Amino acid sequence: MRHTRIFPFVLLVATTATAQVPEPRSSNAPKATLLLGFGNSLGWLGLQAEGYFAAGRASVFGGLGYTPEVDRSWSGVAVAGGARLFTSRKTHRFFVEASVSQLRVEKPSDASQPRGDERIYGPGLQVGYQLMKAGGFTFMLSVGVGHTIDRPSHLQGTAGLASVGLGYTWRGR
């Protein structure tokens, strides 16, 4: 009678202990990616560096780029930063991204202001796809929405986000 009560307890303890053993790191897990491309997460026309952790299932990234000159005053350096969570696939991966990036550039309403462009940044959420070949070739595409915060009412609003990039991924050994 007593053995029938102990067995479920031992089974529960063994299962819990096994679940707490860390999963061995995949030797093929991505370590870092460098992308060139266009979009919010790359600082508009720019470069993005991404570092992976949690066996490649999560990452942090930073982008540095240039806003192309669309109008006389719409150009300059832009930055972006954020984090991504990935599906567990090795080649075709989907992700969700939270970031802060430049959403738009506001021209001054008063013509007397010299180069008074205001770069408007805000948080955003994107979903995307990443193709990561075994040889290192990487393609990334994402779309989403961002929102300006802590701005006067005429500068607040939502903005569409998109990014596309090509690059290289280094994997662990």
N, C-alpha and C positions, 0 to 999 in steps of 0.2 A: 504494500500500500504506500509506504513511504517513498519507494523508488519511482512510482508513477508521478509523484509531486516534484521530485528532484530533477528528473529528466527534462521536463519543459523549462525549468529554471536554468539548467546548464546549457540547454540549447539556446535560450534567449541571451545568456551572457556571451556565449561563443559567437553568435550572430552579431551582436552589438560590437564585440571586440574586432571581429573581422571587418565590419563596416568602417571602423575607425582607422584601419591601417591605410596609410596614404597610397594612392595609386602610383605605380612606378611611372616615372617620367618617360614619355615617348622620346626615343632618340631622334625621331623625325619631326618633332614639334617645331613650329616656326619660332624663331628668336626675334627677328627684326625685318622690317620691310621699308624700302625707300621707293616712293612713287613720284612721278612727274605727272601733272595733269591740270585740270581746270575745275573749279567749284569752291564752295564755301569751306569745306574741310581741308582744302589745300591752299588757303589764303588767296583764292581766286585763281590766277594763273601762277602755279607755284609748285613747291616741293613739300612732301609730307614724309616724316619719319615716324615709324610705329614700332613699339616694343611690346612683345607678348609675354604673358604669364599664365598661370593655371593651365599648363600643358597646351598652350595655344588657344584656349577657349575665351580669353579676355585680353584686351590690349589698351594701351594709352597711346595717343598720337599728338603730334604738333605739326602745324603747317605754317609755312612762310611763303608769301607770294606777293604778287603785284596786281593791283587793280588796273586793267588796261584803260587807256584814255578813250572814253566814249564821248565825252564832251571836254571842252577846254580845261575844266577843273576836276574831272573825275579820274584821277590816277594817283597811284602811290602804293606804299607798302601796306600789306594786310597780313594778319596772323589768325590762327585758329588753334583750338586745342579741344581734346575730348577723350572719350573712352568708348570701347565697343565690346559687346558680348557676341560670340560666334556659336553657330551650330558645331557639332563635333566632327563633321566631315573633314577630310584632309585636302581634297582638291576643289570641290564645289561647295562653298561655304556661304551661308546667309548670316546677316548680322543686324543688330540694332545698335544705334549710335546716339550718344548724348554729347553735345558739343557746345562751344561758344565760338561764334565766328562773326565776321563782318556781314551784316544783312543788306546794307545799302549805304550810299553816300548821299547826304543831303546838301544841296547847294544853298548858299546863304540867300535869305529873302531880301537882304539889304545889299544893294550893289556897291555900297561904299566900303564894305568889309573886304580887305585884301585876302584872297584865298581862304575864305572862311568855311571851307567844306567841313562837314561834321561826319565822321565815319561812325556809323551806327552799328553797334555790336549787340548780340543777344543770344540767349540759349536756343537750342534747337534739338529736335529729334528726327533721326533718319532711319530708314531701313535700307539694306543694301545686299549686294552680292559680291563675292570675292572669288576669283578663279586663281588658285595657287598651284602651279605645276611643280612636279618633283624637281625639275631642273632649275627652278627659281623664278621663272616668269610669273608675274602677278598682274591681274586686271581687277579693278575695283569700280563699282558703279553704285551710287546711292541717291535716294530722293527723300524729301521730308519737308518739315515746316519749322520755321523759327519765329520767335516773337521778341519784339523790342520791349525793354522794361526800363523803368525809371527815367522816362523821357517826357517832355511836354506832350500834350494830347495830339498835336498835329504830327509828331514824330513817332507815335506809338502805332503798332499794328503787326500783322503777321506777314511773313515773307516765305516764298517757296525756296527750298534748299535743294541743291543737286551737286554731285561731284562725279567725275570720271578720271581715272588715273591708270597709268601703266608703270610697271617697275619691276623690282627684284626682291625676293624674299630669301633670307638666310635661315637655314634650319640647323637645329642642334645636332651634335654628333654623339 
